[in-house]
Amino acid sequence: LKLKLTFCVCRRRSKRSQTSLFFTMSNDWLGMHDNATAFLYTRGIKRQLSEAPMPFPKRSCKHLLTMGDLSKPEVIDIMRVALAMKASRKIFTETGYDRFSDTLKGYSLLTLFEKPSLRTRISLEVGMHQLGGQAIFYSIGDSPLGIKESIEDTGKVLSRMCQGITARVNSRKSVRNLASVSTIPVINALDDYGHPMQMLADLLTIVEKKGTCEGFKMAYFGDLENNVTYDLMRTACLMGYQLNLAGVGDIEEEVWNECKALSVEGKGNVEIFKTAQEAVKGVDVIYCDSWMSYGIAKDEEDLRKKMFMPFQVDAKLLALAAKDCIFMNCLPAARGSEQTAEVIDGPQSVVFDQAENRLHAQKALLVHLLAPRRFAQLVSVGDLPEQTKK
């Protein structure tokens, strides 16, 4: 039997600031209406007459350096398309057909890596392959940007050969400099200031498990002075949920300023607690990140472990959260450090769903940024038919 998943966004006609996400087992609405790939043309299905022609306003190149570069409606649409792409891949092994397989046909994505990578590199390469394009790996660890030739020259050359760039780098300066001179989308695949691709995978996982990406409570424990923490803060303020923080580290003032601006419309909130026990009360999601980020010196590891141990997630701490609380870790994870084995390997853990969703969320993001006209066609079908609404 083919499992067809429908994902709906109910919104006000005039404004999409408030959203409600839910799943329903019914007809695959995106498959029925989608006219952005060869799926319809090979089956003789025509565009729905009820759809108005989709205007495509001219837009400048859009970069994604932090979650603050996306709007809430954009994130919602990325979630919708990501769910449809994931559902399409589930039946691929049975049917041999994925209707999104030529969405980025002929597109090339250059993936720059200064830091080691597993999930990021594999998900980008597999994702571009599944969309009909290609990802080109290039290590800048031994050939840093701006050394052999200027950043300006590099950006101009790449903009003429590729349709997009991702960069996993040590410093925000590198990716910002590249974005400033590139006429194709530059996506931050991780730096010291943000990790937006991870945030989209996290949200996709929460949508699948909780049916919403707003109005819930999340607690994050551990290192507060890192890229994941910063973008979790931005995401909470942008999407409209409560984020409780407990850990060690000084959060940059600029991050707080960004969150304040994002929360004006997003209505989210971030609060710091002294203890993990205070922060975890009644939360729907618990989130951890590695205590030993890439680049941490070996002689610092024992000190860091001692410093973060009061914020370790164990069964006792998990019991203070909501009964249906899920546990997340963006991986890699160290059992016995940021969480115990019984937590990460327990029934409330969704860490491997979260890791898989890097693939699906990034595919939707790549189409959104590299092929905005095609992405607009994918989401132009509007709300679900009346009989599937709640």
C-alpha positions as CSV (number, residue, x, y, z in Angstrom):
1,L,0.0,0.0,0.0
2,K,1.2,3.5,-0.8
3,L,1.2,5.8,2.1
4,K,0.2,9.3,0.9
5,L,0.8,12.1,3.3
6,T,-0.8,15.5,3.1
7,F,0.5,18.5,4.8
8,C,-1.7,21.6,5.1
9,V,-1.1,25.2,6.0
10,C,-4.3,27.0,7.1
11,R,-3.8,30.7,7.0
12,R,-5.8,33.9,7.0
13,R,-6.6,35.2,3.6
14,S,-4.9,38.5,4.3
15,K,-2.0,37.6,6.4
16,R,0.0,34.4,7.0
17,S,1.4,35.3,10.4
18,Q,-0.6,32.6,12.2
19,T,-0.3,29.1,10.9
20,S,-1.6,25.7,11.8
21,L,0.1,22.6,10.5
22,F,-1.5,19.1,10.5
23,F,-1.4,15.8,8.7
24,T,-4.2,13.9,7.1
25,M,-4.3,10.6,5.3
26,S,-6.0,11.5,2.1
27,N,-5.2,12.3,-1.5
28,D,-1.7,13.7,-2.3
29,W,-2.7,17.2,-3.0
30,L,0.7,18.4,-4.1
31,G,1.0,15.5,-6.5
32,M,-2.4,16.3,-7.9
33,H,-1.7,20.0,-8.5
34,D,2.1,20.1,-8.9
35,N,3.1,21.5,-12.3
36,A,6.7,22.2,-11.7
37,T,8.2,18.9,-12.9
38,A,7.7,16.4,-15.7
39,F,5.3,14.4,-13.4
40,L,2.2,16.1,-14.8
41,Y,3.4,16.3,-18.4
42,T,4.3,12.6,-18.7
43,R,0.8,11.7,-17.4
44,G,-1.2,14.2,-19.5
45,I,-2.4,16.0,-16.4
46,K,-3.2,19.7,-17.0
47,R,-2.9,22.7,-14.7
48,Q,-6.0,23.2,-12.6
49,L,-8.3,25.7,-14.2
50,S,-9.1,27.2,-10.9
51,E,-5.5,28.4,-10.4
52,A,-4.8,31.9,-11.3
53,P,-1.6,32.4,-13.3
54,M,1.3,32.7,-10.9
55,P,3.1,36.0,-11.1
56,F,6.9,35.9,-10.9
57,P,8.2,39.2,-9.7
58,K,11.8,40.0,-10.4
59,R,13.9,39.3,-7.3
60,S,17.6,39.8,-6.5
61,C,19.7,36.9,-5.4
62,K,18.8,35.6,-2.0
63,H,21.5,34.3,0.4
64,L,20.9,32.3,3.6
65,L,23.5,33.0,6.3
66,T,21.3,32.7,9.4
67,M,17.6,31.8,10.1
68,G,17.0,35.5,10.3
69,D,17.3,35.7,6.5
70,L,14.1,33.7,6.0
71,S,10.5,34.9,6.8
72,K,8.0,32.7,8.6
73,P,5.9,32.2,5.4
74,E,9.1,31.1,3.6
75,V,9.9,28.6,6.3
76,I,6.3,27.2,6.2
77,D,6.5,26.8,2.4
78,I,9.8,25.0,2.7
79,M,8.3,22.6,5.2
80,R,5.4,21.9,2.9
81,V,7.6,21.1,0.0
82,A,10.0,19.1,2.1
83,L,7.2,16.8,3.4
84,A,6.0,16.2,-0.2
85,M,9.6,15.4,-1.3
86,K,10.0,13.0,1.6
87,A,6.8,11.2,0.8
88,S,7.8,11.0,-2.9
89,R,11.1,9.3,-2.0
90,K,9.3,6.8,0.3
91,I,7.5,5.3,-2.8
92,F,10.5,5.6,-5.1
93,T,11.8,2.1,-4.2
94,E,8.5,0.6,-5.1
95,T,7.6,2.6,-8.2
96,G,11.0,3.7,-9.5
97,Y,9.7,7.2,-9.9
98,D,10.1,10.4,-8.0
99,R,8.2,13.4,-9.4
100,F,10.9,15.8,-8.1
101,S,13.7,14.0,-9.9
102,D,14.2,16.7,-12.5
103,T,13.3,19.8,-10.5
104,L,17.0,21.0,-10.5
105,K,18.0,19.2,-13.7
106,G,21.1,20.8,-15.1
107,Y,21.9,22.7,-11.9
108,S,25.3,22.6,-10.2
109,L,25.9,23.3,-6.5
110,L,29.4,24.0,-5.3
111,T,29.9,22.8,-1.7
112,L,32.9,24.4,0.0
113,F,34.2,22.7,3.2
114,E,36.7,24.0,5.6
115,K,35.4,21.8,8.5
116,P,34.9,18.0,8.5
117,S,31.5,16.8,7.6
118,L,29.3,13.7,7.4
119,R,25.6,14.6,7.4
120,T,26.1,17.9,5.6
121,R,28.2,16.6,2.7
122,I,26.2,13.4,2.2
123,S,22.8,15.1,2.4
124,L,23.8,17.8,-0.1
125,E,25.3,15.4,-2.6
126,V,22.4,12.9,-2.3
127,G,19.9,15.7,-2.4
128,M,21.2,17.4,-5.5
129,H,21.4,13.9,-7.2
130,Q,17.8,13.2,-6.3
131,L,16.7,16.6,-7.7
132,G,18.5,15.9,-11.0
133,G,21.4,18.2,-10.4
134,Q,24.9,17.7,-9.1
135,A,26.9,18.8,-6.1
136,I,30.6,19.5,-6.5
137,F,32.8,19.0,-3.4
138,Y,35.7,21.4,-2.9
139,S,37.9,21.5,0.2
140,I,39.1,24.9,1.2
141,G,40.9,23.5,4.3
142,D,44.2,23.6,2.4
143,S,43.3,26.4,0.1
144,P,41.5,29.1,2.1
145,L,39.3,31.6,0.4
146,G,41.0,34.9,-0.3
147,I,44.6,33.6,-0.2
148,K,45.5,32.4,-3.7
149,E,43.0,34.9,-5.3
150,S,40.7,37.5,-4.0
151,I,37.3,36.7,-2.7
152,E,35.8,39.0,-5.3
153,D,37.4,37.1,-8.1
154,T,36.4,33.7,-6.7
155,G,32.8,34.9,-6.3
156,K,32.6,36.2,-9.8
157,V,34.0,33.0,-11.3
158,L,31.7,30.7,-9.4
159,S,28.7,32.8,-10.1
160,R,29.3,32.2,-13.9
161,M,29.7,28.4,-13.5
162,C,27.3,27.3,-10.8
163,Q,23.8,28.0,-9.6
164,G,24.5,28.0,-5.9
165,I,27.2,27.7,-3.2
166,T,27.1,26.2,0.2
167,A,30.0,26.9,2.6
168,R,30.9,25.0,5.9
169,V,33.5,27.2,7.4
170,N,35.2,28.2,10.6
171,S,34.4,31.9,10.6
172,R,31.3,33.9,9.6
173,K,33.7,36.3,7.8
174,S,34.4,33.8,5.0
175,V,30.8,33.1,4.1
176,R,29.8,36.8,4.5
177,N,32.6,37.9,2.2
178,L,31.6,35.3,-0.4
179,A,27.9,36.3,-0.2
180,S,28.8,40.0,-0.7
181,V,30.4,39.3,-4.1
182,S,28.3,36.4,-5.4
183,T,25.4,36.8,-7.8
184,I,24.2,33.3,-7.0
185,P,22.7,32.1,-3.7
186,V,25.2,31.5,-0.9
187,I,24.0,29.1,1.8
188,N,25.7,28.9,5.2
189,A,26.2,25.2,5.8
190,L,27.7,26.0,9.3
191,D,29.9,28.8,10.6
192,D,30.5,30.2,14.1
193,Y,27.4,32.3,14.0
194,G,24.6,30.1,12.6
195,H,23.5,26.8,11.2
196,P,20.3,27.4,9.3
197,M,20.2,24.1,7.3
198,Q,20.1,22.2,10.6
199,M,17.3,24.4,11.9
200,L,15.1,23.6,8.9
201,A,15.7,19.8,9.5
202,D,14.8,20.4,13.2
203,L,11.6,22.1,12.3
204,L,10.6,19.5,9.8
205,T,11.1,16.8,12.6
206,I,9.0,18.8,15.0
207,V,6.2,19.3,12.5
208,E,6.2,15.5,11.9
209,K,6.1,14.7,15.6
210,K,4.0,17.6,17.0
211,G,2.0,18.7,14.0
212,T,3.1,22.3,14.3
213,C,6.1,24.6,14.2
214,E,4.7,27.2,16.6
215,G,3.3,27.5,20.0
216,F,5.3,24.8,21.7
217,K,8.0,24.9,24.4
218,M,11.6,23.8,23.8
219,A,14.5,23.5,26.2
220,Y,18.1,23.6,25.1
221,F,21.0,22.5,27.3
222,G,24.8,22.8,27.1
223,D,27.0,25.3,25.2
224,L,25.2,28.6,24.9
225,E,28.0,30.3,23.0
226,N,27.8,28.5,19.6
227,N,26.2,28.5,16.2
228,V,23.4,26.0,17.0
229,T,22.3,28.0,20.1
230,Y,22.2,31.2,18.1
231,D,20.1,29.9,15.3
232,L,17.8,28.1,17.7
233,M,17.2,31.5,19.3
234,R,16.5,33.1,16.0
235,T,14.2,30.3,14.9
236,A,12.1,30.4,18.1
237,C,11.6,34.2,17.7
238,L,10.8,33.9,14.0
239,M,8.4,31.0,14.2
240,G,6.7,31.8,17.5
241,Y,7.6,29.4,20.2
242,Q,9.2,29.4,23.7
243,L,12.9,28.5,24.0
244,N,14.3,27.9,27.4
245,L,18.1,27.9,27.7
246,A,20.3,26.5,30.4
247,G,24.1,26.1,30.1
248,V,27.4,27.8,30.0
249,G,28.6,30.6,27.7
250,D,28.1,34.2,26.8
251,I,25.6,34.9,24.0
252,E,26.7,37.7,21.7
253,E,24.7,40.9,22.1
254,E,24.0,41.1,18.3
255,V,22.2,37.8,18.5
256,W,19.9,39.2,21.2
257,N,19.3,42.2,19.0
258,E,18.3,40.0,16.1
259,C,16.0,38.0,18.2
260,K,14.3,41.1,19.5
261,A,13.6,42.2,15.9
262,L,12.4,38.8,14.8
263,S,10.0,38.4,17.7
264,V,8.1,41.6,16.8
265,E,6.2,39.6,14.2
266,G,7.1,36.1,15.1
267,K,6.0,36.4,18.7
268,G,8.6,33.9,19.9
269,N,10.5,34.2,23.2
270,V,13.9,33.2,24.5
271,E,14.7,32.9,28.3
272,I,17.8,31.8,30.2
273,F,17.5,29.7,33.3
274,K,20.1,29.0,35.9
275,T,19.4,25.3,36.2
276,A,18.3,22.6,33.8
277,Q,15.6,21.6,36.2
278,E,14.0,25.0,36.0
279,A,14.3,25.2,32.2
280,V,12.8,21.7,31.5
281,K,9.5,22.0,33.3
282,G,6.6,21.1,31.0
283,V,8.6,21.5,27.7
284,D,7.6,19.6,24.5
285,V,11.0,19.4,23.0
286,I,14.5,18.9,24.6
287,Y,17.5,19.7,22.4
288,C,21.2,19.1,22.9
289,D,24.3,19.7,20.9
290,S,27.8,18.3,21.3
291,W,29.9,19.7,24.1
292,M,33.0,19.1,22.0
293,S,32.6,21.1,18.8
294,Y,35.1,20.8,16.0
295,G,38.3,22.6,16.9
296,I,38.1,22.1,20.7
297,A,41.6,21.3,22.0
298,K,42.1,17.9,23.6
299,D,43.4,19.4,26.8
300,E,40.2,21.4,27.2
301,E,37.8,18.5,26.9
302,D,37.9,17.4,30.6
303,L,37.3,21.0,31.8
304,R,34.4,21.4,29.4
305,K,32.8,18.1,30.4
306,K,33.0,19.2,34.1
307,M,31.6,22.6,33.3
308,F,28.6,21.2,31.3
309,M,27.8,18.1,33.3
310,P,25.1,19.9,35.4
311,F,23.1,20.2,32.2
312,Q,23.3,16.6,31.0
313,V,20.0,15.2,30.0
314,D,19.2,12.0,31.8
315,A,16.0,10.0,32.5
316,K,15.4,12.0,35.7
317,L,15.5,15.4,33.8
318,L,13.5,14.0,30.9
319,A,10.7,13.0,33.4
320,L,10.2,16.7,34.3
321,A,9.2,17.6,30.8
322,A,5.8,16.9,29.2
323,K,4.9,13.3,28.9
324,D,5.1,13.3,25.1
325,C,8.3,15.3,25.0
326,I,10.7,14.4,22.3
327,F,14.5,14.4,22.6
328,M,16.6,15.9,19.8
329,N,20.4,16.1,19.2
330,C,21.8,17.5,15.9
331,L,24.6,14.9,16.1
332,P,27.3,13.8,16.5
333,A,26.3,12.7,20.0
334,A,28.4,11.4,22.9
335,R,26.6,9.1,25.2
336,G,27.5,9.9,28.8
337,S,28.2,13.5,28.0
338,E,25.4,15.8,26.8
339,Q,22.9,13.0,27.3
340,T,22.8,9.5,28.7
341,A,22.5,6.4,26.5
342,E,19.0,5.6,27.9
343,V,17.8,9.0,26.7
344,I,19.2,9.1,23.2
345,D,18.4,5.4,22.6
346,G,15.1,5.6,24.3
347,P,11.5,5.8,22.9
348,Q,11.3,9.6,23.1
349,S,14.5,10.2,21.0
350,V,14.0,11.3,17.4
351,V,17.6,12.0,16.6
352,F,17.8,9.7,13.6
353,D,14.6,11.1,12.1
354,Q,16.2,14.5,12.7
355,A,19.3,13.4,10.9
356,E,17.4,12.0,7.9
357,N,15.4,15.2,7.6
358,R,18.6,17.1,6.8
359,L,18.2,15.6,3.3
360,H,14.5,16.5,2.7
361,A,14.6,19.9,4.3
362,Q,17.7,20.9,2.3
363,K,16.2,19.7,-0.9
364,A,13.3,22.0,-0.5
365,L,15.6,24.8,0.6
366,L,17.8,24.4,-2.5
367,V,14.8,24.6,-4.8
368,H,13.6,27.7,-2.9
369,L,16.9,29.5,-3.4
370,L,18.3,28.1,-6.6
371,A,15.0,27.9,-8.6
372,P,12.6,30.4,-7.0
373,R,10.2,30.3,-10.0
374,R,9.9,26.5,-9.8
375,F,9.5,26.7,-6.1
376,A,6.7,29.2,-6.4
377,Q,4.9,26.8,-8.7
378,L,5.2,24.1,-6.2
379,V,3.5,26.1,-3.5
380,S,1.0,28.0,-5.7
381,V,-1.8,25.5,-5.3
382,G,-3.0,27.3,-2.1
383,D,-5.0,25.6,0.7
384,L,-6.2,22.0,0.7
385,P,-9.7,21.3,-0.6
386,E,-12.5,22.0,1.9
387,Q,-13.1,18.4,2.8
388,T,-9.6,17.9,4.1
389,K,-9.4,21.1,6.2
390,K,-9.9,21.0,9.9
